[in-house]
Amino acid sequence: MGRRSVNILRKFGIETLAGAINLQGPLTRLTPETLVDWNYTTCAAPIVGMSPTLGDGAGVTAAGATYGILFPNSDGGFRAGNMTCITAQTTTTMYPQIEGAIPATDVGDTAVGWNVQLDAESTTNSGMELHFGSMVAASNANKFVVGTHAGTFDVTFWTQDWQDWDCVVAGWRKVEALQSGFGAAIAAETGDGGYSDFFVCGVMGATNQVQSSNALNGDTTMQVVDTTDDSVDSDNLRLKMGLTKGGVASLTGLVNNAEAGAGTLAAPSAGAHTVTFDTGDVLVPFIATFKNSAADIEILIKDITITRTPGISTAKL
């Protein structure tokens, strides 16, 4: 390397030493476009933190207990999140784990994936919320600022019986404290979802049909729109949502019985599934579940991909 090149590098705080490059001071970079990139066939199983408490000695954990989740990707990286149990967990709780023998390639009717049924076997109206990063105060790991960021949320679910699940949804909500009544309101398809602003898509209520729901600016009566597209027992259900820089969130496509994270997405058969958040709103992506009975019926997550652009400048490694 010539003297002129060395001097230019030094001007920017970069020193060369025996062919190596030493960076002086913090390295400023952008967070990656892909926030979560997990598929049960190509990635290691999510790493679930230990139960947050052993409770009263009978194995019960309190409602609202939260534990950490690490989502590995196929490149060996990790994305951190957390899961909050909406109800207390009894001794029959199945903490999140891979269910079944993982195949080389997924197909739509494969009963394998990351089981997040939790205490569904024993507790009626149980469920959870899964956040991909911080939950109450958004961070660079998961925040979407309306007017700055655009993104997508792509997820594949599977269950043998959709009638047992009144709420299996994904989307964005305005950052605030967790609202434990959200899943029940989505299941009822009416009323106050708790969060001041949200947009979610998925299976709601007893119809087994894919719907979207939203509320804005503290509206205590959510808006529900039906696609008229059915979810199918023992088949994958893939949903993809989009969020524009201007804050327009929408259901961009869905497909049944295709490989997890793949297949040809189709537009919803009916309804306008879109809402516009206010400029400056800080949103976080999340998944919510809520079960309508006590039965050992799994809800599997097979694939999650969340993107955000542009990246956020950070000097932290």
Secondary structure as UniProt FT lines:
FT   HELIX           3..11
FT   TURN            12..13
FT   STRAND          14..17
FT   TURN            18..19
FT   STRAND          20..23
FT   STRAND          29..30
FT   STRAND          34..39
FT   TURN            40..42
FT   STRAND          47..48
FT   TURN            55..58
FT   TURN            63..64
FT   STRAND          66..72
FT   TURN            74..75
FT   STRAND          78..85
FT   TURN            91..92
FT   STRAND          97..99
FT   TURN            108..109
FT   STRAND          113..115
FT   TURN            119..122
FT   TURN            124..125
FT   STRAND          127..131
FT   TURN            140..142
FT   STRAND          144..145
FT   TURN            146..148
FT   STRAND          150..158
FT   HELIX           162..164
FT   STRAND          165..174
FT   TURN            180..181
FT   HELIX           182..188
FT   STRAND          198..204
FT   TURN            205..206
FT   STRAND          209..215
FT   TURN            217..218
FT   STRAND          223..230
FT   TURN            233..234
FT   STRAND          237..243
FT   TURN            245..246
FT   STRAND          248..256
FT   TURN            260..261
FT   STRAND          274..276
FT   TURN            279..280
FT   STRAND          282..291
FT   STRAND          300..309
FT   STRAND          313..314
//
